[in-house]
Amino acid sequence: MLDPRRLVLLRDVAATGSIAGAAARAGCTAAAASQQLSALERDVGAALLERSARSVRLTEAGRVLAEHAEPVLTSLAEAERAVRDVAGLRGGTVRVAAFATAGTSFVIPALTAFRRRWPDVDLHFTELESDEALPRVRAGEIDLAVTHEYTPLSRPNLRGLSQRPLYHEPLLLAVPRRLLPAESGPVSLADFAGTDWVAALTSTGFQAATEMACRAAGFEPRISVRVHSYPMVLAMVAAGFGVSLVPQLAATAHRGLGYLPVCRPDGLARQIHATTRIGGRSAAVHHLLRCITEALARKTG
């Protein structure tokens, strides 16, 4: 078995063009590096270097071994990092937050998979909307939050935060079945300008994006119903009280209604992110993020 430290020296001789350069990288003397390289030659039973008083160059055997050394050393470094990550997952706490539709769609399955793989990590979950989650991540109260933002609205304050895009989610128009068009295909919001609308109570976030899209389509939505949750939105639409824009993840099967794609430029989208503090991704957070992306892929694939 070849000594990885000697392979590092040979690789660095190839990179620097000298034993002295390789020794400087290794933090040893040139004489010590030369002895280790001679030992490597004995290990492989072939001359790896052609030495002269003023220079050194790799033989053909040395060049071949140096080329093979790079992926071997890279794999060893990755294995070492993986072992350290697993060791870092013994004990500790991860505090997670997500908004409701992400939680029920893919975050809960991700937490279940994570707890099964790493049962020693203490998981804490809080349901939070994005405007509540972001300052708590920044303050160090939450380690990872699944957050969202709507494309027509200005971006939130991300100072001190790092975001990884997870999913670009289209919004669909939920309509009572009696209003479903005969032909399938994208519709314009302007086609429903004279229809009652079901909306959220809050005037920010999703509701602000909905009203902005309607205004961009040339009308002010006539809101007849305001409710707190997507299940209530869908129930009211199914009962015939109006139409509503809903994110794709919230568009569950419901008797009495159907979903229509919305054509551009009327169409809205919701970008879902994994949000952490800058420099705040521990080994546990890294592996939880992997579980989240896997669960989301299963949900949307």
N, C-alpha and C positions, 0 to 999 in steps of 0.2 A: 504494500500500500504506500503510495507516494505521500510525502509530508506536504500538506497544503502551504506551510510557511515557505518551503523551498520553491513551490510553484509560484508563489507571490513574487519571490526574488527573480525568478526567470522571466515572469511576465513584465516586471519592472525594468529588467535589463533590456528587453525588447522595446519598451516604451521610452526609456531614457537614453539608450545607446551606450551605457557604461555600467560597470559594477558599482562604481562610486555613487552614481545616481540612484541605483536600486537600493544601495545601503542607506543613503540619506532618507529615502522614503520609509525604510524599515526601522530607522533609528538605531542602526548598528554601524560598526566599522566596516570599511571595505574588505579588510582581511577576513573578518567573520563572515561576511556575505560570500566571499570567494570560497571559503571552506564549505559553506552550506551548498553552494552550487556544485562543487566537486562531489559532495555526498550525493546530490541528486543525479549526477552523471553515473555514479556507481549503482544507484538504485535502478536506473533504467538500462544500464549496460551499454551506453552509447555516449559519444562526445556531443555535448550540447553547445559548447562555446569554442570559438577559435580565439585564443588569447595571444596578444603580442605585447611588446613593452609599452606601447602607447594606446592601444585600442583593443576592443573585444567585439566580436560579432557572432551571431547565432549560426550554428550549422543548420543544415536542412532538418536534421532530427530535432534540434533546438527550436526551430521555427514552428514545426508541426506541434511539438509539445506545448509551446507558448500559446498557440491558437486554441488548443484543446483546454488549456488551463483556465481561460477566461470564463466560459460557461460553467465549468466545475466550481470555480471560486464564487461565482454569482449564486449558484444553487446552494452552496454551503452557507453563504451569508443570508439568503432567504430562509433557509432552514433554521438558522440561529435566531433570526427575528421571529419566526413563527413560534419557536419554543418559548422565547421570552414573552411573547404575547399571551400564550396559554398560561404561563406561570403568573402573568399579571392578572389573569381572570380568576384567580383563587381568592375568594372573598371580595370585599369592596361593594360599592353601591352605584347603581346607575339610575338617574332620575329622568323620566321620559314624559313628554307632553305631546298631545296631538289634538286636532279638532275632530269633531264627532264623526264625519263621514270617512275620514282617513282611519280613525280608530276602528270602526266597525268593519271597514273594507279590507285593510291589510296590516294595520299596526298590531291589533290583538293577535292575529296569526303569527306575526313576527316575534312578538313577546313570548308567545307560547313556544316557538321553535328555539328561541334564545335560552329560555329557562330550562328546556329539555337538554340542550347541549352544555350549558354552563350553570348547573343548579346552585353553585356556591355564591353566585353574584346576587346581591339583594336588589330586586327591581322595584321601583316606585313609579306609578303612572298617575298623571293628572290630566283630565280633559280640559283643554284650554283653547280658546280661539287665538288666532295668530297675533292680534294686537295685545293680548294678555301674555302670550308666551315669549315674545321677543325680548321685552325688558327683563323677564325672569331668567332667560338664558344669559343675557348680558351680565346680570347680577350674580351669576353662578349658582342660582337656585335650581335650575334645570340643566342637565347635561346635554340632552338632545331633544329638539322639538320638531315635529312635522308641522310645517306652516304652509300658508298659501298666500298668493296675491293675484289680483285680477288685472288683466292686461290693459284696460283703459285707465286704470287709476295710477297715481304717482306711487313710486316705490317707497316702502317704509324706511325708517332710520335703521341702517345696518351697521352702525359704528361698533367696532369690536366683535362683530359676528362674521361667521363663515357659513356660506350656503352651498349645498350640493343639489342641483336640480334632480328631481325624482320623476316627475310626470307632467306633461303638458296636457291638461284635461279640457276637452271641449265642453261647452254648455249646450244643453238641449232644451227645446221648447216642449214643455209638457202641456198637452191639450186634452179636453174631453173627447171621447171617441167620436161623438157626433160632429166634431170640428175637424177630424182627420181628412186631409184632401184625398181625392181619388187616386192621384198619382204620387208615388214616393219621390223623395228628393229634397234638397235644401229649400227652405222657405225664407221669406223676408219678414222681419218683425213688422214692417209696415202693413203686411197683409192682416195683422191682428190689431191695428190701431183702434178699431171700433169695438174691441172686445174688452170685457172686464179682466183685470189682472189680480193674481194672488201674489202677495209680496211678504217680505220679512218685516219684522217690527223695526229693526235698527235702520238708521238712515245712512250708515257707513258700509264699507266692505261690499258684500254681494249685492245688497239692495241699491247702493250707490252706482255700482257697475251696471246693474239692470236698467236703472232709470237713465243713465248716460247713453246706453245702447239704444234705448227707445227714442231718446231725443235725437241721436245721430240718425235714426231712421225717419225722423221728421214728425214725431208726435210725442205728446205727454201721456204716459200710461194712466189709464183710469183704474186706480187701485180700489177694489171693493172689499178685499179681505187682507188682513195682516196677521201673521202667525209667527210663532217662535221657531219651529223646527221643520225640516224637510218632510218627515212623515205627515205632518199636518198640511203642508203645502200640497203634497200629492193627494191627500184625502179630499181636500177642498176642490182641487182640479177635477178629480174623478167624480165628485158630486155635482160638477157643472157650474161652479162659482167663478170660473175664469181660467186663464192660462198663466203659465209661469215658466221662467227660465230656471233650470236646475243643473248643477254639475253632473257630469256623466256618472260619477261614483254614487251619487244619491238617487239615480234613476232606477229604482227597483221596480220589479213587475207589480202592476197594480190594476185590478179590474176597473174598467171604466175610463181608462186614459191611454194615450199613446205618446210617443216621443218623436219629435221632428228635428233633424239637423238644421242649423241656421246658416244661411249663406253669408259670405263676407260681402261688404264690410260690416254688416250688422252683427256678425258672430262675435261672441266673447269666448275667452278661455281662462282657465285658472291654472297657474303654474304652482306646482307643489314642490316644496324644498325640504331637505333635512338641514336644520339650522343648529349650529354649535358655536361656542365661543372660539375665537381665534386662538389656536394653540391648545384647545380643550378636548381634543379627541384622544382619550385613553384607549388602551387595548380593548376594554369592554365596550366602549362606545363604537370603536371601529367594527367590532364583530356584530354588534346590534344593528349598525347601519347596513351591514351585509345581509342580515336576516330580513331587514325591512325591504331592501331592493329585491330580494328573492321572493318575498311574499307579494309585493306589488307586481312583479313579473307574472306570477301565477294568476293574479286577479285580472290583469289586463291583457295577458298574452292570448 
